[in-house]
Amino acid sequence: MIITKCQIDGNGIYFVLILCVIWLNTVNTLSDKPLLLLISFDGFRYDLLNASIVPNIWKFATEGVYFKGGCRPQYLTYTAPNHATIATGLLIESHGIVGNYFHDLSTNTTFDLFNLTQKKGAINDSLMGHFYNGEPIWLTNERAGYGRRSAAMYWPTGSGHWPSIPHKPTLHRSWIEYKNLSQWMNDFDGVLELFTREKDPYNFVAWYVAEPDHFLHFNGFKNGKINKMMQKLDLLVKYINDKLENNSELSKRLNIILTADHGHAEVFETILFFHFLLVFFFFFFFFPFPFFFFFFFFFFFCLI
């Protein structure tokens, strides 16, 4: 084709060579280091992964490797501790992030990564180095050699000051708000740009999506609304796949891990009368004296 075009039009070969150079530059913008994208869907319980609710996520899982029974989260099953464990491989008591909110008596400082207290500066205070122990994967990647660059996009603890130099990844953005599907798509466009940028491309990105956790805390499983949220996450994965298909070189080289920090279980506030009777008769027959002592003070304080 090139030869034929050159014979017909003397300017043709110049045109074709320009296109070839542009195409080659586009391909070569990827880092020559191993490429990894780590995605976390907060609160994605393992049995929500099925072909009927999330066909695109199901396709993604079955074409790769996945755990049918899910993974056991760290206790306490909160977002910040489990994301620190995913990043470091350490247990909660080792990496130091023991909750979404806790107070350090030794320094009289409070860790409140999601600003549950609604105090000004709470998130920034939660990034101080004395809270963090261990080495997260984004620092391990950068310390492994020249040319490796890491980004933590909204990843809980991703902006924290970790002990190992350089303490924080090259790019880090703290979580500040819950988002919708279009915002997630925009975020992925930004992630894609990090891998494909012409100058100093990244080879590792950790990206956090705060659903379906936020939705489940307010709605639970029983009203059926969870399916709509799962469909949005499924559309996000379809968008990711479509974008990668448009970049064949990146799709061949990019490894993707899709994970979650914990699951969810429905908890009902109603106390069944039958359960109350079981407890009543158990203590009545096996611990009669402490039983009467306890109930005497229980009803006494209830009356006053």
Order of alpha helices (4+ residues) and beta strands (2+ residues): alpha-alpha-beta-alpha-alpha-alpha-beta-beta-alpha-alpha-beta-beta-alpha-beta-alpha-alpha-alpha-beta-alpha-alpha
